[in-house]
Amino acid sequence: MNKLYASAESALEGIIRDGIDGFGLGQLPTTRQIRKMISSYVGENKEFERQYLAGELELEFTPQGNLAEKLRAGGAGIPAFFTRTGYGTIVAEGKPTQEFDGEWYVMERSLKADVSLVKAWKADTAGNLVYRMTARNFNPMVAAAAPICVAEVEEVVELGELDPDQIHTPGIYVKRLVHNPHPEKRIEQRTVSR
C-alpha cells in the first residue's frame, strides 16, 4: 500500500463517528448520503428520523445478533444463512423460511458493503488492528465485509511492534488508516444513577 495512513485532519475524520445530529455519521443524512440503512439501532438523529418518516430513505431493522452474522457471513463469502431469531415476526416478512428438526427458521442474506468504516485503538503501519473493549464486538466483521476498509485509530506503531496473538483484524483487510490520537466521543443521552 502506498500511503496507508493520514492524520485526523483528513476529510475522512469527520465521518468516522457516531450517528448523532450534526456530528460524524450523523452528518450524512443532512447531505443526503444515506439511501438505505440496515441497523439494529438508528440513534436519535432528527434529520434521519424526518427522512425516514417522509419515505425519503429506507430502513431495515435487523436484530443485533443477525446483523453481526450477516456481516460475518458477508466477509466469509457466504451468501445466506438460516436463523430462528425473527421467525414469526415482521423481521421475517417476505423472507424464505424452512423447518429443520421440527424448528422453523428464517433465511437471512449476508451483508457486503462497498466501504467499511471501523474504529480501532491501535494499528501498525501495515494496517493490523487492535480494538479495545466493546469495539471488538462488530468492527472485525465490518472490516471483512467490504473490499475497502478505512480504520480510524488512536495510535499507530511500527510494523512488528504488535503482538501477533493480540491482532484482531489483519492488515490485509485495511486499505487506509486515519490517525486520530484524541477522538471525541459524544453520547446521545447521558444517564447517571444516584
C-alpha positions in Angstrom: 0.0 0.0 0.0 1.3 3.4 -0.8 0.1 5.9 1.7 -1.7 3.8 4.2 -2.5 6.4 6.8 -3.3 10.1 7.1 -3.8 12.5 10.0 -7.1 13.2 11.7 -7.3 16.4 9.7 -8.1 14.5 6.6 -11.6 14.6 5.1 -12.4 11.2 6.5 -12.1 12.2 10.1 -15.5 13.9 10.2 -17.4 10.9 9.1 -16.0 8.1 11.1 -18.1 8.7 14.2 -21.4 8.1 15.8 -24.7 9.0 14.2 -25.9 11.9 16.3 -27.1 15.2 14.9 -24.5 17.3 13.2 -21.5 15.1 14.1 -19.8 12.2 12.5 -22.0 9.8 10.6 -24.9 12.0 11.8 -23.9 14.5 9.1 -24.7 12.0 6.3 -28.5 12.4 6.4 -28.1 16.2 6.1 -26.1 15.8 2.8 -28.5 13.0 1.6 -25.7 10.4 1.5 -27.8 7.6 3.0 -30.4 5.9 0.8 -30.9 2.8 2.9 -29.9 2.0 6.5 -29.5 -1.6 7.8 -29.2 -1.4 11.5 -30.2 -2.8 14.9 -30.4 0.8 16.2 -30.5 4.1 14.5 -30.0 6.6 17.3 -31.8 9.9 17.8 -30.7 11.8 14.7 -33.7 14.1 13.9 -32.9 14.5 10.2 -32.6 10.8 9.8 -36.0 10.4 11.5 -37.6 13.1 9.3 -36.4 11.5 6.1 -37.5 8.0 7.2 -41.0 9.2 8.2 -41.3 11.1 4.9 -40.3 8.0 2.9 -37.1 9.5 1.7 -34.9 6.7 2.9 -35.3 3.0 3.5 -34.7 1.4 6.9 -34.2 -2.3 7.5 -34.2 -3.1 11.2 -32.2 -6.3 12.0 -31.8 -8.0 15.4 -28.2 -7.3 16.6 -27.1 -10.9 16.5 -28.5 -11.3 13.0 -26.7 -8.2 11.9 -23.4 -9.5 13.3 -23.9 -12.8 11.5 -24.9 -11.0 8.2 -21.6 -9.1 8.3 -19.5 -12.2 9.3 -21.1 -14.3 6.5 -20.6 -11.5 4.0 -16.9 -11.3 4.9 -16.6 -15.1 4.6 -18.3 -15.2 1.2 -21.4 -17.0 2.5 -24.5 -15.7 0.6 -27.1 -16.5 3.2 -27.9 -18.4 6.4 -30.8 -19.6 8.5 -31.7 -18.4 12.0 -34.5 -18.8 14.5 -34.2 -15.1 15.5 -37.0 -13.1 13.9 -39.1 -16.1 12.8 -42.8 -15.3 13.1 -42.2 -11.5 13.4 -42.0 -8.6 10.9 -38.3 -9.3 10.6 -39.2 -12.5 8.7 -41.8 -10.9 6.3 -41.1 -11.6 2.7 -38.1 -13.9 3.5 -37.8 -17.6 2.9 -38.4 -19.9 5.9 -37.6 -23.5 6.4 -38.1 -26.2 9.0 -35.1 -28.0 10.4 -35.6 -30.8 13.0 -39.0 -29.5 14.0 -38.0 -25.8 14.4 -38.7 -23.0 11.9 -36.0 -20.7 10.7 -35.9 -17.6 8.5 -33.3 -17.1 5.8 -31.1 -14.0 6.1 -28.9 -12.7 3.3 -25.4 -11.9 4.1 -24.3 -8.3 4.1 -21.5 -6.9 1.9 -20.6 -3.2 1.6 -18.5 -1.1 -0.8 -16.6 0.6 2.1 -16.3 -0.3 5.7 -15.5 2.3 8.4 -14.1 1.0 11.6 -12.7 2.5 14.9 -9.7 0.7 16.4 -7.4 1.6 19.3 -4.1 0.8 17.8 -2.6 -0.2 14.4 0.7 -0.8 12.9 1.9 0.7 9.7 0.7 -2.4 7.7 -2.9 -1.9 8.9 -3.1 -4.7 11.5 -5.7 -3.5 14.1 -6.2 -4.0 17.8 -9.5 -3.0 19.4 -10.3 -2.1 22.9 -13.3 -3.1 25.0 -16.6 -3.3 23.1 -15.1 -2.0 19.8 -14.2 -5.6 19.2 -17.9 -6.7 19.0 -18.6 -5.6 15.4 -15.5 -4.0 14.0 -13.6 -7.1 12.9 -16.7 -8.3 11.0 -17.4 -4.9 9.5 -13.7 -4.7 8.3 -14.0 -8.0 6.5 -17.4 -7.3 4.8 -16.1 -4.8 2.3 -13.2 -4.6 -0.2 -12.2 -1.2 1.1 -11.8 -0.7 4.9 -10.9 2.6 6.4 -9.9 2.4 10.1 -9.7 5.4 12.5 -7.0 4.6 15.1 -5.7 6.4 18.2 -2.2 5.1 17.9 0.0 3.9 15.0 3.1 1.9 15.8 5.8 0.4 13.5 5.4 -3.0 11.9 6.4 -5.7 14.3 5.5 -3.8 17.5 2.1 -5.5 17.9 2.0 -9.0 19.4 0.6 -11.2 16.6 -1.6 -13.0 19.1 -3.3 -9.7 20.0 -4.2 -8.6 16.5 -8.0 -8.6 16.0 -8.1 -7.5 12.3 -5.2 -8.4 10.0 -3.9 -5.6 7.8 -5.0 -7.5 4.6 -8.5 -6.1 5.2 -7.4 -2.5 5.9 -6.8 -0.1 2.9 -6.5 3.2 4.8 -5.7 4.4 8.3 -6.8 7.7 9.8 -4.6 8.6 12.8 -6.7 10.4 15.4 -4.9 10.4 18.7 -7.6 12.3 20.6 -11.0 11.2 19.4 -14.1 12.9 20.7 -16.8 10.6 21.9 -20.3 12.2 22.1 -23.0 10.4 24.0 -26.6 10.6 22.8 -28.1 10.7 26.3 -26.0 10.7 29.4 -27.7 8.6 32.1 -26.4 8.5 35.7 -27.8 7.0 38.8 -27.7 8.5 42.2 
